[in-house]
Amino acid sequence: MMARLDYASARQSSHLQESPPANLSEIEVQARLFSGAYGSRWRTTRGEMVEVVHFGEWNRESGPDFKGVLFRFEKGGEKIGDLEVDWDARDWERHGHATNPAFASVQLQLFVSHPVETAFARTVDHREVAQARLEIEGVGVSSSPSIFQPVDLKSARVMIDEAAEFRLRAKHSAFESASALHGPERALFYTLASGLGYKNNSTPFLLAAQRIGLRDAGSSVGEALLFGVAGFLEPRSFDDADEITRRYLKPLWDHWWTVRDALSRLVLPSSIWKMSGLRPSNHPHRRLGALFALARDFNDLQVAIRNEGSNGFLRFFETLSHPYWSHHWNLRAAKLGRSMALVGADRAGDLMINALLPSMPLELARHESAARRGPYPSGRVLKACEWLVGADAPLLRRTAKDHQGLLQLFSDFSSMTALEAWAKIRGASFNL
């Protein structure tokens, strides 16, 4: 019987003492949950498996976060009710849900932080509400130990391969969950929208895509809906604009003002957007224009993927264009002297790795990830190499698979030395 390393177990043991990331907001947790990023099946605190078959309606008013959800309980069978998402399990009582009739139909409370003491959830009529914890990976990377204890190249290669396999399986599983909940087309659209937002604005882009939806976002009024829900259609943006921008904005305004009262509860707060420290080409205005163009031409993208796979995916983004946004950085900038790629080659490659490959069958995704040359190394990848072997090692970051493995390793184990991480990974194995 052959034994292989169990990266997932080693990773789990390294996270046992970690608290949930404090820089996550509840709305971000809800958006990721709705997209399938946290799966759709969980084990309750009572030991029963529960699955969300359909999220029902995402509630924008007071009351539970999701209404009319279809649940499938391991012992209780299918039930229709509401779903509440809280940061802490104790928030059920802290927020007064136990005495609020609006929460009487809640069947499941999902929470992020698990207190030491037991916390129960009950409705106003004293019915117990099932509870389950969301396993959320920490945001941000902890500081590397001040004392470096690197590993040899052979051990590093094993660690990278194991981490890359874990990361691919996790992303593939998340896509399958999203596909089961929303269908493969919308699942891919949501993932691409999040990627277009880059690290700083991933959540608002995901929210905009979810609130408008693929069909409406790609319609003749999709751009008006996206910019309106994003909060970017303001009187100042029109009054301060030059003539070219006013001509672009007028049809968006003409439609948005007819629907803005009905959709006002969907508009994102301005505080959710991060505008500072961005390259001009990454401005959210421009990226939102690219999201509309993507939705508009989504059928063409699907044809390209069916016919040519990842090569077709990359070629689609090479030719993606917009009459205004191919020539502007944002709504206040002057027209550029020449046309610029709406989605650059580096970003398209990143979308291919993080959105397209997880949507493919695992064996094909493995092959593509190992065959694709890695992108230009980010600072985080270089830091991971230094942590792992003591210096930059181009041999360890040649492929997309290598980059994914390095990022996963550093995210999971950078609070300890590489040598300690190797001992933990090597010590976790299972028989095949």
Buried (B, 14 or more C-beta within 10 A) or exposed (E): EEEEBBBBBBBEEBEEEEEBEEEBEEBBBBBBBBBBBBBBEBEBBEEBEBBBBBBBEBBEEEBBBBBBBBBBBEEEEEBBBBBBBBBBBBBBBEEEBBEBEBBBBBBBBBBBBBEEEEBBBBBEEEEEBBBBBBEBBBEEBEEBBEEBBBBEEEBBBBBBBBBBBBBBBBBBBBBBBBBBBBEBBBBBBBBBBBBBBBEBBBBBBBBBBBBBBBEEBBBEBBBBBBBBBBBBBEEEBBEEBEEEBBEBBEEBBEBBEEEBEEBEEBBBEEEBBBEEEBEEBBBBBBBBBBBBBBBBBBEBBBEBBEEEBBEBBBBBBEEBBBEBBBBBBBBBBEEEEEEBBBBBEEBBBBBBBBBBBBBBEBEEBBBBBBEBEBBEBEEBBBBBBBBBBBEBBEEBBBBBBBBBBBBBBBBBBBBBBBBBBBBBBBEBBEEE
